[in-house]
Amino acid sequence: MNPPDFDVLETRLRKRGTENDADIRRRLENARREIAEAKSFDYQVLNDQLERAVLEIESIITTRLASA
């Protein structure tokens, strides 16, 4: 799932209080690389509203299972 933007992602990571600055920087760098590669993924989900994102993921899973 993609964050709305990097400021939101950084804020979310810092609010958790579970990682130090170096870990947060590493995760942000990883996120930038992953988002740059997003065009190669079959699906992209924007993680801006949890309920909507969950419904979208459920729909993707249901669709994939139905076509298997």
KOLGU-4560 file (N, C-alpha, C; in nm, 3 decimals, padded with zeros to 5 digits):
<recs>
<n_xx: 00.084 n_yy: -00.117 n_zz: 00.000 ca_xx: 00.000 ca_yy: 00.000 ca_zz: 00.000 c_xx: 00.088 c_yy: 00.123 c_zz: 00.000 mol: A seq: 1 type: MET>
<n_xx: 00.049 n_yy: 00.220 n_zz: -00.076 ca_xx: 00.123 ca_yy: 00.344 ca_zz: -00.084 c_xx: 00.070 c_yy: 00.447 c_zz: 00.014 mol: A seq: 2 type: ASN>
<n_xx: 00.160 n_yy: 00.519 n_zz: 00.080 ca_xx: 00.115 ca_yy: 00.629 ca_zz: 00.167 c_xx: 00.070 c_yy: 00.746 c_zz: 00.079 mol: A seq: 3 type: PRO>
<n_xx: -00.012 n_yy: 00.836 n_zz: 00.132 ca_xx: -00.053 ca_yy: 00.954 ca_zz: 00.054 c_xx: 00.068 c_yy: 01.036 c_zz: 00.008 mol: A seq: 4 type: PRO>
<n_xx: 00.167 n_yy: 01.052 n_zz: 00.094 ca_xx: 00.292 ca_yy: 01.118 ca_zz: 00.058 c_xx: 00.397 c_yy: 01.085 c_zz: 00.165 mol: A seq: 5 type: ASP>
<n_xx: 00.520 n_yy: 01.126 n_zz: 00.141 ca_xx: 00.628 ca_yy: 01.088 ca_zz: 00.232 c_xx: 00.619 c_yy: 01.159 c_zz: 00.367 mol: A seq: 6 type: PHE>
<n_xx: 00.564 n_yy: 01.280 n_zz: 00.370 ca_xx: 00.547 ca_yy: 01.349 ca_zz: 00.499 c_xx: 00.451 c_yy: 01.271 c_zz: 00.588 mol: A seq: 7 type: ASP>
<n_xx: 00.342 n_yy: 01.221 n_zz: 00.529 ca_xx: 00.246 ca_yy: 01.142 ca_zz: 00.605 c_xx: 00.311 c_yy: 01.013 c_zz: 00.654 mol: A seq: 8 type: VAL>
<n_xx: 00.388 n_yy: 00.948 n_zz: 00.567 ca_xx: 00.455 ca_yy: 00.825 ca_zz: 00.605 c_xx: 00.551 c_yy: 00.850 c_zz: 00.720 mol: A seq: 9 type: LEU>
<n_xx: 00.631 n_yy: 00.954 n_zz: 00.711 ca_xx: 00.726 ca_yy: 00.984 ca_zz: 00.818 c_xx: 00.654 c_yy: 01.015 c_zz: 00.949 mol: A seq: 10 type: GLU>
<n_xx: 00.546 n_yy: 01.092 n_zz: 00.941 ca_xx: 00.467 ca_yy: 01.123 ca_zz: 01.061 c_xx: 00.413 c_yy: 00.996 c_zz: 01.124 mol: A seq: 11 type: THR>
<n_xx: 00.360 n_yy: 00.906 n_zz: 01.043 ca_xx: 00.307 ca_yy: 00.779 ca_zz: 01.095 c_xx: 00.416 c_yy: 00.699 c_zz: 01.166 mol: A seq: 12 type: ARG>
<n_xx: 00.533 n_yy: 00.690 n_zz: 01.103 ca_xx: 00.642 ca_yy: 00.613 ca_zz: 01.163 c_xx: 00.687 c_yy: 00.675 c_zz: 01.295 mol: A seq: 13 type: LEU>
<n_xx: 00.698 n_yy: 00.806 n_zz: 01.298 ca_xx: 00.744 ca_yy: 00.873 ca_zz: 01.421 c_xx: 00.641 c_yy: 00.862 c_zz: 01.534 mol: A seq: 14 type: ARG>
<n_xx: 00.512 n_yy: 00.872 n_zz: 01.499 ca_xx: 00.406 ca_yy: 00.862 ca_zz: 01.600 c_xx: 00.406 c_yy: 00.726 c_zz: 01.670 mol: A seq: 15 type: LYS>
<n_xx: 00.445 n_yy: 00.623 n_zz: 01.597 ca_xx: 00.448 ca_yy: 00.489 ca_zz: 01.657 c_xx: 00.545 c_yy: 00.482 c_zz: 01.773 mol: A seq: 16 type: ARG>
<n_xx: 00.656 n_yy: 00.554 n_zz: 01.759 ca_xx: 00.756 ca_yy: 00.554 ca_zz: 01.864 c_xx: 00.828 c_yy: 00.422 c_zz: 01.882 mol: A seq: 17 type: GLY>
<n_xx: 00.831 n_yy: 00.342 n_zz: 01.777 ca_xx: 00.891 ca_yy: 00.209 ca_zz: 01.788 c_xx: 01.027 c_yy: 00.199 c_zz: 01.721 mol: A seq: 18 type: THR>
<n_xx: 01.068 n_yy: 00.303 n_zz: 01.649 ca_xx: 01.193 ca_yy: 00.297 ca_zz: 01.575 c_xx: 01.275 c_yy: 00.423 c_zz: 01.598 mol: A seq: 19 type: GLU>
<n_xx: 01.407 n_yy: 00.408 n_zz: 01.589 ca_xx: 01.494 ca_yy: 00.524 ca_zz: 01.604 c_xx: 01.506 c_yy: 00.598 c_zz: 01.470 mol: A seq: 20 type: ASN>
<n_xx: 01.574 n_yy: 00.713 n_zz: 01.470 ca_xx: 01.584 ca_yy: 00.795 ca_zz: 01.349 c_xx: 01.649 c_yy: 00.721 c_zz: 01.233 mol: A seq: 21 type: ASP>
<n_xx: 01.753 n_yy: 00.643 n_zz: 01.261 ca_xx: 01.821 ca_yy: 00.569 ca_zz: 01.154 c_xx: 01.726 c_yy: 00.469 c_zz: 01.089 mol: A seq: 22 type: ALA>
<n_xx: 01.647 n_yy: 00.400 n_zz: 01.170 ca_xx: 01.550 ca_yy: 00.303 ca_zz: 01.116 c_xx: 01.443 c_yy: 00.373 c_zz: 01.033 mol: A seq: 23 type: ASP>
<n_xx: 01.398 n_yy: 00.488 n_zz: 01.080 ca_xx: 01.296 ca_yy: 00.563 ca_zz: 01.006 c_xx: 01.353 c_yy: 00.608 c_zz: 00.872 mol: A seq: 24 type: ILE>
<n_xx: 01.475 n_yy: 00.660 n_zz: 00.871 ca_xx: 01.538 ca_yy: 00.702 ca_zz: 00.745 c_xx: 01.550 c_yy: 00.584 c_zz: 00.649 mol: A seq: 25 type: ARG>
<n_xx: 01.590 n_yy: 00.467 n_zz: 00.701 ca_xx: 01.602 ca_yy: 00.348 ca_zz: 00.618 c_xx: 01.468 c_yy: 00.309 c_zz: 00.559 mol: A seq: 26 type: ARG>
<n_xx: 01.364 n_yy: 00.311 n_zz: 00.641 ca_xx: 01.231 ca_yy: 00.274 ca_zz: 00.591 c_xx: 01.181 c_yy: 00.372 c_zz: 00.486 mol: A seq: 27 type: ARG>
<n_xx: 01.210 n_yy: 00.501 n_zz: 00.505 ca_xx: 01.169 ca_yy: 00.601 ca_zz: 00.406 c_xx: 01.244 c_yy: 00.581 c_zz: 00.274 mol: A seq: 28 type: LEU>
<n_xx: 01.373 n_yy: 00.548 n_zz: 00.281 ca_xx: 01.450 ca_yy: 00.521 ca_zz: 00.161 c_xx: 01.394 c_yy: 00.398 c_zz: 00.088 mol: A seq: 29 type: GLU>
<n_xx: 01.361 n_yy: 00.294 n_zz: 00.165 ca_xx: 01.301 ca_yy: 00.174 ca_zz: 00.105 c_xx: 01.168 c_yy: 00.206 c_zz: 00.038 mol: A seq: 30 type: ASN>
<n_xx: 01.087 n_yy: 00.288 n_zz: 00.104 ca_xx: 00.957 ca_yy: 00.326 ca_zz: 00.049 c_xx: 00.973 c_yy: 00.401 c_zz: -00.082 mol: A seq: 31 type: ALA>
<n_xx: 01.071 n_yy: 00.490 n_zz: -00.089 ca_xx: 01.095 ca_yy: 00.564 ca_zz: -00.214 c_xx: 01.130 c_yy: 00.467 c_zz: -00.328 mol: A seq: 32 type: ARG>
<n_xx: 01.214 n_yy: 00.371 n_zz: -00.300 ca_xx: 01.252 ca_yy: 00.273 ca_zz: -00.403 c_xx: 01.131 c_yy: 00.189 c_zz: -00.444 mol: A seq: 33 type: ARG>
<n_xx: 01.054 n_yy: 00.145 n_zz: -00.346 ca_xx: 00.937 ca_yy: 00.062 ca_zz: -00.376 c_xx: 00.834 c_yy: 00.138 c_zz: -00.458 mol: A seq: 34 type: GLU>
<n_xx: 00.810 n_yy: 00.263 n_zz: -00.424 ca_xx: 00.713 ca_yy: 00.343 ca_zz: -00.497 c_xx: 00.762 c_yy: 00.369 c_zz: -00.639 mol: A seq: 35 type: ILE>
<n_xx: 00.892 n_yy: 00.386 n_zz: -00.656 ca_xx: 00.948 ca_yy: 00.406 ca_zz: -00.790 c_xx: 00.927 c_yy: 00.282 c_zz: -00.876 mol: A seq: 36 type: ALA>
<n_xx: 00.917 n_yy: 00.166 n_zz: -00.815 ca_xx: 00.895 ca_yy: 00.040 ca_zz: -00.887 c_xx: 00.748 c_yy: 00.003 c_zz: -00.898 mol: A seq: 37 type: GLU>
<n_xx: 00.660 n_yy: 00.085 n_zz: -00.846 ca_xx: 00.517 ca_yy: 00.052 ca_zz: -00.838 c_xx: 00.457 c_yy: 00.016 c_zz: -00.973 mol: A seq: 38 type: ALA>
<n_xx: 00.508 n_yy: 00.074 n_zz: -01.079 ca_xx: 00.450 ca_yy: 00.046 ca_zz: -01.211 c_xx: 00.464 c_yy: -00.100 c_zz: -01.251 mol: A seq: 39 type: LYS>
<n_xx: 00.555 n_yy: -00.171 n_zz: -01.187 ca_xx: 00.574 ca_yy: -00.312 ca_zz: -01.221 c_xx: 00.483 c_yy: -00.406 c_zz: -01.140 mol: A seq: 40 type: SER>
<n_xx: 00.407 n_yy: -00.351 n_zz: -01.046 ca_xx: 00.315 ca_yy: -00.432 ca_zz: -00.966 c_xx: 00.179 c_yy: -00.441 c_zz: -01.035 mol: A seq: 41 type: PHE>
<n_xx: 00.108 n_yy: -00.548 n_zz: -01.008 ca_xx: -00.026 ca_yy: -00.565 ca_zz: -01.065 c_xx: -00.128 c_yy: -00.471 c_zz: -01.003 mol: A seq: 42 type: ASP>
<n_xx: -00.112 n_yy: -00.441 n_zz: -00.876 ca_xx: -00.209 ca_yy: -00.358 ca_zz: -00.804 c_xx: -00.137 c_yy: -00.254 c_zz: -00.720 mol: A seq: 43 type: TYR>
<n_xx: -00.203 n_yy: -00.140 n_zz: -00.702 ca_xx: -00.154 ca_yy: -00.036 ca_zz: -00.612 c_xx: -00.273 c_yy: 00.013 c_zz: -00.529 mol: A seq: 44 type: GLN>
<n_xx: -00.252 n_yy: 00.022 n_zz: -00.399 ca_xx: -00.357 ca_yy: 00.067 ca_zz: -00.309 c_xx: -00.305 c_yy: 00.187 c_zz: -00.233 mol: A seq: 45 type: VAL>
<n_xx: -00.378 n_yy: 00.296 n_zz: -00.238 ca_xx: -00.342 ca_yy: 00.417 ca_zz: -00.163 c_xx: -00.391 c_yy: 00.401 c_zz: -00.021 mol: A seq: 46 type: LEU>
<n_xx: -00.300 n_yy: 00.413 n_zz: 00.074 ca_xx: -00.333 ca_yy: 00.396 ca_zz: 00.216 c_xx: -00.359 c_yy: 00.531 c_zz: 00.280 mol: A seq: 47 type: ASN>
<n_xx: -00.470 n_yy: 00.594 n_zz: 00.239 ca_xx: -00.505 ca_yy: 00.724 ca_zz: 00.296 c_xx: -00.624 c_yy: 00.713 c_zz: 00.391 mol: A seq: 48 type: ASP>
<n_xx: -00.711 n_yy: 00.616 n_zz: 00.367 ca_xx: -00.825 ca_yy: 00.590 ca_zz: 00.455 c_xx: -00.829 c_yy: 00.440 c_zz: 00.478 mol: A seq: 49 type: GLN>
<n_xx: -00.809 n_yy: 00.400 n_zz: 00.601 ca_xx: -00.793 ca_yy: 00.258 ca_zz: 00.633 c_xx: -00.910 c_yy: 00.174 c_zz: 00.583 mol: A seq: 50 type: LEU>
<n_xx: -01.032 n_yy: 00.213 n_zz: 00.613 ca_xx: -01.147 ca_yy: 00.131 ca_zz: 00.574 c_xx: -01.156 c_yy: 00.112 c_zz: 00.424 mol: A seq: 51 type: GLU>
<n_xx: -01.134 n_yy: 00.219 n_zz: 00.348 ca_xx: -01.140 ca_yy: 00.210 ca_zz: 00.203 c_xx: -01.027 c_yy: 00.122 c_zz: 00.150 mol: A seq: 52 type: ARG>
<n_xx: -00.907 n_yy: 00.138 n_zz: 00.205 ca_xx: -00.793 ca_yy: 00.058 ca_zz: 00.161 c_xx: -00.817 c_yy: -00.090 c_zz: 00.189 mol: A seq: 53 type: ALA>
<n_xx: -00.872 n_yy: -00.122 n_zz: 00.305 ca_xx: -00.902 ca_yy: -00.262 ca_zz: 00.337 c_xx: -01.005 c_yy: -00.318 c_zz: 00.240 mol: A seq: 54 type: VAL>
<n_xx: -01.108 n_yy: -00.242 n_zz: 00.210 ca_xx: -01.210 ca_yy: -00.289 ca_zz: 00.115 c_xx: -01.149 c_yy: -00.312 c_zz: -00.023 mol: A seq: 55 type: LEU>
<n_xx: -01.058 n_yy: -00.224 n_zz: -00.064 ca_xx: -00.994 ca_yy: -00.240 ca_zz: -00.194 c_xx: -00.907 c_yy: -00.366 c_zz: -00.197 mol: A seq: 56 type: GLU>
<n_xx: -00.834 n_yy: -00.390 n_zz: -00.090 ca_xx: -00.750 ca_yy: -00.511 ca_zz: -00.083 c_xx: -00.837 c_yy: -00.636 c_zz: -00.083 mol: A seq: 57 type: ILE>
<n_xx: -00.946 n_yy: -00.633 n_zz: -00.006 ca_xx: -01.038 ca_yy: -00.746 ca_zz: -00.006 c_xx: -01.092 c_yy: -00.773 c_zz: -00.146 mol: A seq: 58 type: GLU>
<n_xx: -01.125 n_yy: -00.668 n_zz: -00.219 ca_xx: -01.176 ca_yy: -00.683 ca_zz: -00.353 c_xx: -01.070 c_yy: -00.744 c_zz: -00.446 mol: A seq: 59 type: SER>
<n_xx: -00.948 n_yy: -00.700 n_zz: -00.432 ca_xx: -00.840 ca_yy: -00.756 ca_zz: -00.513 c_xx: -00.824 c_yy: -00.905 c_zz: -00.485 mol: A seq: 60 type: ILE>
<n_xx: -00.824 n_yy: -00.941 n_zz: -00.358 ca_xx: -00.808 ca_yy: -01.082 ca_zz: -00.321 c_xx: -00.924 c_yy: -01.165 c_zz: -00.374 mol: A seq: 61 type: ILE>
<n_xx: -01.045 n_yy: -01.116 n_zz: -00.356 ca_xx: -01.163 ca_yy: -01.188 ca_zz: -00.404 c_xx: -01.158 c_yy: -01.208 c_zz: -00.555 mol: A seq: 62 type: THR>
<n_xx: -01.122 n_yy: -01.104 n_zz: -00.626 ca_xx: -01.111 ca_yy: -01.112 ca_zz: -00.772 c_xx: -01.006 c_yy: -01.212 c_zz: -00.814 mol: A seq: 63 type: THR>
<n_xx: -00.892 n_yy: -01.208 n_zz: -00.749 ca_xx: -00.781 ca_yy: -01.301 ca_zz: -00.783 c_xx: -00.821 c_yy: -01.446 c_zz: -00.753 mol: A seq: 64 type: ARG>
<n_xx: -00.887 n_yy: -01.468 n_zz: -00.641 ca_xx: -00.929 ca_yy: -01.604 ca_zz: -00.606 c_xx: -01.033 c_yy: -01.656 c_zz: -00.705 mol: A seq: 65 type: LEU>
<n_xx: -01.121 n_yy: -01.568 n_zz: -00.747 ca_xx: -01.226 ca_yy: -01.608 ca_zz: -00.840 c_xx: -01.169 c_yy: -01.643 c_zz: -00.977 mol: A seq: 66 type: ALA>
<n_xx: -01.059 n_yy: -01.582 n_zz: -01.013 ca_xx: -01.002 ca_yy: -01.608 ca_zz: -01.146 c_xx: -00.897 c_yy: -01.719 c_zz: -01.144 mol: A seq: 67 type: SER>
<n_xx: -00.871 n_yy: -01.775 n_zz: -01.026 ca_xx: -00.770 ca_yy: -01.881 ca_zz: -01.014 c_xx: -00.823 c_yy: -02.017 c_zz: -01.053 mol: A seq: 68 type: ALA>
</recs>
